[in-house]
Amino acid sequence: MTEINNVGAQTALNPQVIKAALTSELLTLTQAQPGLVKPGETAQAEVLTLRQNGNEFLLVLRLAQANGAQVQVQASSSQPIPQGSQVTVSQPESNRLALLVQQATASNVATLTRLDTTKVPVGTLLQGKVLTNQALPAAAGQAAGFRSLVSLLNTAQAGATLTIDSPRPLAIGSLLSAQVQGDQSLRFVPLSGRQEQLDITQQLQAQQGRQASLPSLLGGLQQIAGSSQANGELRAAAANLLNSLPDARQLSTPKTLVEALNNSGVFLEAKLLGGLAAGVAPDLKAQLVRLVALVSANAPGSPAVSATTLAQALPAMARSALGLLDRVSPRQPPGAFPLPSRLLQALEDESDLQQLLRLASAAISRLQSHALSSLQQSGTLENGNLQTTWQTEIPVRHGQDFIPLQVKLQREETAQQQADRQAEAKDPLLALWRIELAFDLAPLGPLQVQAQLNQGRLSGQLWAEREPTARLIDAQLGNLRERLLARGLEVGDLECHPGIPPQGPRTRVEQRWVDENA
């Protein structure tokens, strides 16, 4: 994979120039085949493969003879002919074919000389593979130019071949990302952002392998906070952490909900980089980091272990801020929402500091998995819109227990909406907003919620793993609709299903689980 820096606008080649270049082009057969096409006759051929070798282009043609037989021949040309092209040939010599006229008969194999902006709107991110690259004759006093055939790999025009001119040579076989500027202009996008996404995915796999659910740790902290035998400083830290967690009633107010999201750990690195030390104290992840440091200072023989564990649990930004520069060697593969439950052995004795250390480190890794998933799902979509994702987990008090509430918020904006929002000229609610919730509430069982707010219109779907719960919720959707309408919202579809949402690989574009235009 070759990285192409910004090389300016690329222009598509004029169709008349292509036809003129190919008319009467001579193809040299790899092996002479007398009588392949009879003198005075022509034959139709299809280009099966195209490969560049230096300044030559190697072709495999499937040629239909007059008797109905089809034969495959290998030839070389000084001009590239896109794979799938239909051509008319004659045979002036035993080792040559004359290409009379290119006849591209199907749009999906034609060489595109301009882009259909109804299929690939301005701002769309195209991805393609470079098939050929040629230096163009340079006039005196003009900069050199290069012409390439690029096979498109995505969008509605995937499979088509694009002819582009560029001020720099494009490496054959390289993968390109380019943003559509107009029907005859592209701007290449550096692949460094793609590499960052790969790094995030690798780090995410490593974190998910070390993470564990929060209730095991919180149950252990309850033991320590209520034990007179535990270390006084550790007991105070446990009590402070538990007291900072909201209960379900508190989350019903907007102010408390905002505070809970802000202190959930998803913004810790941003606070550290922004120098907001005052906002770090109540942060859940920051409290877990301090807990790990405190436990490791009191656990005999654990400093080396705790440093390694903490270095693995925190991202590069937090490790740098805390002076822990150890590295981990990640492996690759995808994140998911919600994160699956993963319980470690509970804390049996408040004096077992080694187990408490493992539980706290696993909890940090779980929060970090959410943070990395947020980064993984943020960026420019294929349609040119900007998607921003915030994913986190909030432990909510429910009696004597703690229920992990997993939350994912997404905002999708067009380039114009983003510019208007930054200029404070538009309401941020004009963007497309999505929210996902996942929690397990007794006696209802596991629940997942997916909702979408688009131009002030709210739609939603709920899934309950227990069928009686699904029936109960379905019976209450009318009341929910009335309450939402009373709040001034326009309400679309509201549905409840038994089971879980459809699972499987999803790209960022494929995550529109509620489509108002369907």
C-alpha positions in Angstrom: 0.0 0.0 0.0 1.5 3.3 -1.1 0.7 6.5 0.5 -0.2 9.4 -1.9 0.1 12.8 -0.5 -2.1 15.7 -1.7 -1.1 16.1 -5.3 -3.8 18.6 -6.3 -6.8 18.1 -8.6 -6.8 15.2 -11.0 -8.7 15.6 -14.3 -10.3 12.9 -16.4 -9.2 12.3 -20.0 -11.3 13.5 -22.9 -13.1 10.6 -24.6 -12.1 11.7 -28.1 -8.4 11.5 -27.1 -8.9 8.0 -25.9 -10.5 6.8 -29.2 -7.8 8.6 -31.3 -5.1 6.9 -29.3 -6.5 3.5 -29.7 -7.5 3.6 -33.4 -5.1 1.6 -35.5 -3.1 0.6 -32.4 -1.0 -2.5 -33.1 -1.0 -5.3 -30.6 2.0 -7.7 -30.7 1.1 -11.3 -30.1 3.2 -13.2 -27.7 3.2 -16.1 -30.1 2.6 -15.7 -33.9 -0.7 -17.3 -34.9 -1.2 -17.2 -38.7 -4.8 -17.3 -39.8 -6.3 -16.2 -36.5 -8.3 -13.6 -38.3 -8.7 -14.1 -42.1 -7.4 -11.3 -44.4 -10.0 -8.6 -45.0 -12.1 -9.7 -42.0 -12.5 -8.4 -38.5 -13.2 -10.1 -35.2 -14.6 -9.1 -31.8 -12.4 -9.5 -28.7 -12.8 -8.9 -25.0 -9.9 -7.8 -22.7 -9.8 -10.4 -19.9 -6.8 -9.0 -18.0 -4.5 -6.0 -18.1 -1.0 -5.8 -16.6 1.7 -3.2 -17.0 5.3 -4.3 -17.5 7.6 -1.3 -17.8 6.4 0.8 -20.7 4.3 -2.0 -22.2 0.9 -3.3 -21.3 0.3 -7.1 -21.3 -3.2 -8.2 -22.3 -5.1 -11.5 -22.4 -7.8 -11.3 -25.1 -10.8 -13.7 -25.7 -11.3 -13.5 -29.5 -14.5 -14.8 -31.2 -13.6 -16.2 -34.7 -15.9 -16.3 -37.7 -16.6 -20.0 -37.2 -18.0 -19.3 -33.7 -14.9 -20.7 -31.9 -13.4 -18.6 -29.0 -9.7 -18.5 -28.4 -7.6 -16.7 -25.8 -4.4 -15.0 -27.0 -1.7 -13.0 -25.2 -0.6 -9.7 -26.6 1.3 -6.5 -25.7 0.4 -2.9 -26.4 1.9 0.5 -26.0 -1.5 1.8 -24.7 -3.6 0.5 -21.8 -7.0 -1.0 -22.7 -9.2 -1.5 -19.6 -10.2 -5.0 -18.5 -13.6 -5.9 -19.8 -13.4 -3.6 -22.9 -14.9 -5.0 -26.2 -12.6 -4.3 -29.1 -12.6 -4.9 -32.9 -9.4 -6.3 -34.4 -7.9 -7.4 -37.7 -4.7 -9.3 -38.4 -2.3 -7.6 -40.8 0.6 -9.9 -39.9 0.9 -13.3 -38.2 2.3 -11.8 -35.0 0.2 -8.7 -34.8 -3.4 -7.6 -34.3 -4.7 -4.1 -35.4 -7.1 -2.6 -33.0 -9.6 -0.6 -35.0 -12.0 1.0 -32.5 -12.5 0.6 -28.8 -16.1 -0.4 -28.1 -16.8 -0.3 -24.4 -20.3 -1.7 -24.3 -21.0 -1.8 -20.6 -20.8 1.1 -18.2 -19.3 -1.0 -15.4 -16.3 -1.8 -17.6 -16.0 1.5 -19.5 -13.2 3.8 -18.9 -14.8 6.7 -17.1 -13.8 10.1 -18.4 -16.0 11.9 -15.9 -17.8 11.0 -12.7 -21.5 10.8 -12.3 -22.1 13.0 -9.3 -25.6 11.6 -8.8 -23.9 8.3 -8.0 -20.8 9.7 -6.3 -21.8 13.2 -4.9 -19.1 15.8 -4.3 -17.3 14.9 -1.1 -17.6 11.2 -1.6 -14.4 9.3 -0.6 -13.4 7.0 -3.5 -11.0 4.1 -3.1 -9.2 2.5 -6.1 -6.3 0.4 -7.3 -3.8 1.8 -9.8 -3.7 -0.5 -12.9 -1.3 1.5 -15.1 0.9 4.6 -15.2 2.3 6.4 -18.2 4.4 9.6 -18.6 2.7 12.1 -20.9 4.7 14.0 -23.5 5.6 17.4 -21.9 5.6 20.5 -24.0 8.5 22.9 -23.7 8.3 24.9 -20.4 5.5 22.7 -19.0 5.7 20.4 -16.0 5.6 16.6 -16.7 2.3 14.8 -16.3 1.3 11.2 -15.9 -1.8 9.2 -17.0 -3.2 6.2 -15.0 -6.0 3.8 -15.1 -7.5 3.3 -11.7 -10.1 0.5 -10.9 -12.7 1.8 -8.4 -13.3 -0.4 -5.4 -16.3 1.2 -3.7 -19.4 3.3 -4.2 -22.1 2.6 -6.9 -19.4 2.7 -9.6 -17.2 0.0 -8.1 -15.6 -2.1 -10.8 -15.5 0.8 -13.3 -12.1 2.0 -14.6 -11.2 5.7 -14.2 -8.7 7.4 -16.4 -6.9 10.3 -14.6 -4.1 12.7 -15.2 -1.8 13.5 -12.3 1.3 15.7 -11.8 3.0 12.8 -10.1 3.4 9.1 -11.0 1.1 6.7 -9.2 2.7 3.4 -8.2 1.2 0.5 -10.1 -0.8 -1.8 -7.7 -1.1 0.9 -5.0 -4.4 1.7 -3.3 -5.7 5.2 -3.4 -8.2 7.3 -1.4 -9.5 10.4 -3.2 -12.3 12.8 -2.4 -14.6 13.8 -5.3 -14.3 17.6 -6.0 -16.4 17.6 -9.2 -17.3 15.4 -12.2 -13.7 15.7 -13.5 -11.6 16.5 -10.4 -10.4 14.5 -7.5 -8.3 15.3 -4.4 -6.1 12.5 -3.0 -6.4 11.9 0.7 -3.3 10.7 2.6 -3.5 7.2 3.9 -2.0 8.1 7.2 -5.6 8.3 8.6 -6.2 4.8 7.4 -3.1 3.7 9.2 -4.3 5.3 12.4 -7.6 3.4 12.1 -5.6 0.2 11.8 -3.5 1.0 14.9 -6.7 1.8 16.8 -8.2 -1.6 15.7 -5.1 -3.4 16.9 -5.1 -1.6 20.2 -8.8 -2.3 20.7 -8.2 -6.1 20.3 -5.5 -6.0 22.9 -7.7 -4.0 25.4 -10.7 -6.3 24.8 -8.6 -9.3 25.7 -7.7 -7.8 29.1 -11.0 -6.1 30.0 -13.6 -7.4 32.4 -17.0 -6.1 33.5 -17.2 -3.5 36.3 -19.6 -5.2 38.9 -16.9 -7.6 40.1 -14.6 -4.7 41.0 -17.4 -2.6 42.5 -18.5 -5.5 44.7 -15.0 -5.9 46.0 -14.8 -2.2 46.7 -18.0 -2.4 48.7 -16.3 -5.1 50.9 -13.3 -2.9 51.4 -15.3 0.3 52.1 -17.3 -1.5 54.8 -14.4 -3.3 56.4 -12.6 -2.0 59.5 -9.7 -4.3 58.7 -8.8 -2.7 55.4 -6.1 0.0 55.0 -7.6 3.4 55.9 -6.4 5.2 52.8 -7.6 2.3 50.5 -11.0 2.2 52.4 -11.4 6.0 51.8 -10.6 5.7 48.1 -13.1 2.8 47.7 -15.8 4.8 49.5 -15.1 7.9 47.4 -15.4 6.0 44.1 -18.6 4.3 45.1 -20.2 7.5 46.3 -19.4 9.2 43.0 -21.6 6.8 41.1 -25.1 8.0 40.2 -28.3 6.1 40.9 -31.1 5.5 38.3 -33.2 8.4 39.7 -30.4 10.9 39.4 -29.9 10.0 35.8 -33.4 11.2 35.0 -32.3 14.8 35.2 -30.3 16.3 32.3 -27.6 17.9 34.5 -26.8 14.7 36.3 -26.8 12.7 33.1 -24.3 15.2 31.5 -22.1 14.9 34.6 -22.2 11.1 34.5 -21.2 11.0 30.8 -18.5 13.6 31.4 -17.0 11.6 34.3 -17.4 8.1 32.8 -13.8 8.0 31.6 -14.3 8.5 27.9 -13.0 12.1 28.1 -10.0 11.5 30.5 -7.3 11.7 27.9 -8.8 14.9 26.4 -8.9 16.5 29.9 -5.2 15.5 30.5 -4.1 16.9 27.1 -6.2 20.0 27.7 -4.6 20.7 31.1 -8.0 20.4 32.8 -6.6 18.9 36.1 -9.6 20.2 38.1 -12.0 18.1 36.0 -10.0 14.9 36.4 -10.7 14.2 40.1 -14.2 12.8 39.8 -13.5 10.9 36.5 -14.2 7.2 36.9 -11.1 6.1 34.9 -8.9 8.5 36.8 -10.2 7.2 40.1 -9.4 3.6 39.0 -5.9 4.7 38.0 -5.4 6.2 41.5 -6.8 3.0 43.0 -4.3 0.9 41.1 -1.4 3.1 42.2 -2.6 2.9 45.8 -3.1 -0.9 45.8 0.2 -1.5 44.2 1.9 0.6 46.9 0.3 -1.5 49.6 0.5 -5.0 48.0 3.8 -6.7 48.8 5.9 -7.5 45.8 3.6 -5.9 43.3 5.1 -2.7 42.0 6.6 -4.3 38.9 3.4 -6.1 38.1 1.3 -3.0 38.7 3.4 -0.9 36.4 3.1 -3.4 33.6 -0.7 -3.9 34.1 -1.3 -0.1 34.2 0.8 0.5 31.1 -1.3 -2.1 29.3 -4.6 -0.8 30.6 -4.1 2.9 29.5 -3.7 4.4 26.0 -0.6 6.1 24.9 -1.8 9.6 25.8 -2.6 8.6 29.4 0.6 6.6 29.8 2.6 9.6 28.7 0.7 11.9 31.0 1.4 9.5 33.9 5.0 8.8 33.0 4.3 5.1 32.2 5.9 4.5 28.8 5.8 0.7 28.6 4.4 -0.6 25.4 2.1 -3.5 24.4 2.1 -5.6 21.3 -1.5 -5.6 20.0 -3.3 -8.0 17.7 -5.9 -7.1 15.1 -9.9 -7.4 14.9 -13.1 -5.5 15.4 -14.9 -3.9 18.3 -18.6 -4.3 19.0 -21.5 -2.7 20.9 -22.4 -3.6 23.6 -19.3 -5.1 25.0 -20.0 -8.6 26.2 -20.1 -9.3 30.0 -16.8 -10.8 31.3 -16.5 -11.5 35.0 -13.3 -12.3 36.8 -13.1 -14.1 40.1 -14.7 -11.9 42.8 -12.8 -10.5 45.7 -13.2 -13.1 48.5 -11.0 -11.3 51.1 -10.5 -7.5 51.3 -6.8 -8.2 52.1 -6.3 -9.9 48.7 -4.8 -6.8 47.1 -3.3 -8.8 44.1 -6.9 -9.8 43.0 -8.1 -6.3 43.6 -5.3 -5.0 41.4 -6.3 -7.4 38.6 -10.0 -6.4 38.9 -9.2 -2.6 38.8 -6.8 -3.0 35.8 -9.4 -5.1 33.9 -12.0 -2.3 34.6 -9.6 0.3 33.2 -9.2 -1.9 30.1 -12.9 -2.1 29.7 -13.4 1.6 29.8 -10.5 2.0 27.4 -12.2 -0.5 25.0 -15.1 1.9 24.8 -12.8 4.8 24.2 -11.0 3.1 21.4 -14.3 1.9 19.9 -15.3 5.6 19.8 -12.2 6.5 17.8 -12.6 3.5 15.5 -16.2 4.6 14.6 -15.3 8.3 14.0 -14.2 9.8 10.8 -15.3 10.7 7.2 -17.9 8.4 5.7 -18.0 7.3 2.1 -20.7 9.9 1.4 -18.4 12.7 2.7 -20.3 13.2 5.9 -18.4 13.4 9.2 -19.3 10.9 11.9 -18.3 11.4 15.5 -18.8 8.6 18.1 -18.8 8.7 21.9 -19.0 5.2 23.5 -18.8 4.6 27.3 -20.1 2.7 30.3 -21.7 4.2 33.4 -22.2 2.0 36.6 -25.6 2.9 37.9 -26.7 2.2 41.5 -29.7 0.0 41.8 -30.4 -0.8 45.5 -27.2 -2.6 46.7 -26.2 -3.6 43.2 -24.5 -1.7 40.3 -25.9 -2.0 36.8 -23.5 -1.2 34.0 -25.3 1.1 31.5 -23.5 1.0 28.1 -24.0 4.1 26.0 -23.1 5.0 22.4 -23.8 8.4 20.9 -23.2 9.3 17.3 -23.5 12.5 15.4 -23.4 12.6 11.6 -23.0 15.9 9.8 -22.6 17.1 6.2 -19.7 19.4 5.5 -22.0 22.4 5.4 -23.7 21.4 8.7 -20.3 21.1 10.3 -19.2 24.5 9.1 -22.5 26.1 10.2 -22.2 24.5 13.7 -18.6 25.8 14.1 -19.8 29.2 13.1 -22.6 28.9 15.6 -25.1 29.6 12.8 -27.1 26.5 13.0 -28.8 24.4 15.7 -26.7 21.3 16.4 -29.8 19.2 16.5 -30.1 19.6 12.7 -27.4 17.0 12.4 -28.3 13.3 12.4 -28.0 11.9 16.0 -28.1 8.2 17.0 -28.0 6.6 20.5 -27.7 3.1 21.6 -28.2 1.8 25.2 -27.6 -1.6 26.6 -28.3 -2.7 30.2 -29.5 -5.7 32.2 -32.2 -4.6 34.7 -33.9 -7.2 37.0 -36.5 -8.5 36.6 -36.8 -7.3 32.9 -33.5 -8.9 31.8 -31.1 -7.7 29.1 -32.4 -4.7 27.1 -31.0 -2.8 24.1 -32.3 0.5 22.8 -31.6 2.1 19.4 -32.9 5.6 18.6 -32.4 8.2 15.9 -33.1 11.9 15.9 -33.1 13.4 12.5 -34.2 17.0 11.8 -36.2 17.0 15.0 -37.9 13.6 14.3 -37.3 10.8 16.8 -37.6 7.1 15.9 -36.6 4.1 17.9 -36.4 0.4 18.3 -36.1 -1.7 21.5 -35.0 -5.3 22.0 -35.7 -7.4 25.0 -34.1 -10.9 25.3 -37.1 -12.1 27.4 -40.3 -12.4 25.4 -42.6 -11.4 28.4 -40.5 -8.2 28.7 -40.9 -7.5 25.0 -44.7 -7.8 25.3 -44.7 -5.6 28.4 -42.7 -2.8 26.6 -44.7 -3.1 23.4 -47.9 -2.5 25.4 -46.4 0.7 26.9 -45.1 2.3 23.6 -48.3 4.3 23.2 -47.7 6.0 26.6 -44.0 6.6 25.6 -45.1 8.2 22.3 -47.5 10.5 24.2 -44.9 11.6 26.6 -42.4 12.3 23.8 -45.0 14.3 21.9 -45.7 16.3 25.1 -42.0 17.3 25.2 -42.4 18.8 21.7 -40.8 16.0 19.7 -42.0 14.7 16.4 -42.2 11.0 16.8 -41.7 8.4 14.0 -41.7 4.6 14.4 -41.4 3.1 17.8 -41.1 -0.7 18.0 -40.1 -3.4 20.4 -38.7 -6.8 19.4 -37.9 -10.0 21.3 -34.3 -11.1 21.1 -31.3 -9.0 20.3 -30.5 -6.6 17.4 -29.1 -8.1 14.2 -25.4 -8.9 14.6 -22.6 -9.2 12.1 -19.8 -7.1 10.4 -20.9 -3.5 9.9 -19.1 -0.6 8.3 -19.7 2.9 9.5 -22.1 3.5 6.6 -24.0 0.3 7.3 -24.9 1.4 10.9 -28.0 3.2 9.9 -30.3 0.8 11.7 -33.3 3.2 11.5 -33.8 4.6 7.9 -36.6 7.2 7.7 -36.4 7.1 3.9 -36.8 3.3 3.5 
